[in-house]
């Protein structure tokens, strides 16, 4: 009898809940009772999702459809005409607040598209034909780190995980740069690190960074023995002018091994005849000093912007140290915002070196000894930008590359068949929607 009474009680409760559905107030109360201990929170306070979709068209006026332009990013050097899905980017972040108190957050950035394919194994214009490598389905994890603030002094911040390089004026996100194509100098810097990076703001004018990470572009261990990508020490000092209209940033990186996967994928990193086929010697080194700055003259009412980027790097191959390289480069930028919807931007660059070792596997280029022949590459780019409506950017661009061994053709096996000093002409356009 007790069981029957209990069952009837349950049925009555269910019936009353069903009848309550016809009244919104009662329904809301009863539903709250049901789900209050079983729910999924879909909008955590302070967590933001942002990103963009970047697509366009590029045309390289080189001779054959297998020609490669030395020093260009893979999706920028694809010969002849090419419609591009450069990237779909998603960034999920809970940023630290401005309060100087113990707190934590996170950030994760993912890119899908043709750029992602080359960011995984960056192609710097080596003998692999980029026309064969276009893949808009590639996925690249750009960043994923935990951010922490310790209430020490003015607030001492830390990033722990995977984060982008501290070097260079240009960034991985094309829409954030002045130009559509990536510069020669950007191609020479590491893309990301895995480790710990701390930052401290001394005052309104001076801030610095210090970090310890795995080798460049590597998720592997930090040991210095064989079969290791080594470890790297990062340091930066940034000066901001009174008024905030100018910046000067000085950045350093020292690694206990050669760079990993910065210009070509590891299987193609035998950059000099007789050197190892991968960066596993464990006792080489790499040093880069980078200085960049920008200035927005106050007399131009924020319409004019000047910037520069420069670098000096040297590295060896451990046991093959006599076959290392020293390289250098500089970039100059200018941008003028004519009105709310139109601007022009230009970039001029030079990249030089004692040999071609910095640009990867160049040993198959005809009549070139990468260990002895000097490197001298130039490029000029002009870009028109149109902010048509909110969140929509349309850009058109012309680029010219020239210099020693600037353009070369490849056969079906990726071997160079011809080489010239250029010039190599490029025209392209892109459409970006950000959110």
Secondary structure, 3 states (H helix, E strand, C coil): CHHHHHHHHHHHHHHHHHHHCCCHHHHHHHHHHHHCCCCCCCCCCCEEEEEEEEEEEEEECCCCCCCEECCCCHHHHCCEEEEEEEEEEEEEEECCCCCCCCEEEEEEEEEECHHHHHHHCCCCCCCCCHHHCCCCCCEEEEEEEEEEEECCCCCEEEEEEEEECCCCCCCCCHHHCCCCCCCCCHHHCCCEEEEEEEEEECCCCEEEEEEEEECCCCCCCCCCCCCCCCEEEEEEEEEECCCCCEEEEEEEEEECCCCCCCCCCHHHCCCCCCCCCCCCCCCCCEEEEEEEEEECCHHHCCCEEEEEEEEEEEECCHHHHHHCEEEEEEEEEEEEECCCCEEEEEEEEEEEECCCHHHCCCCCCCCCCCCCCCEEEEEEEEEEEEEEECCEEEEEEEEEEEEEEEEEEECCCCCEEEEEEEEEEEEEEEEEEEC
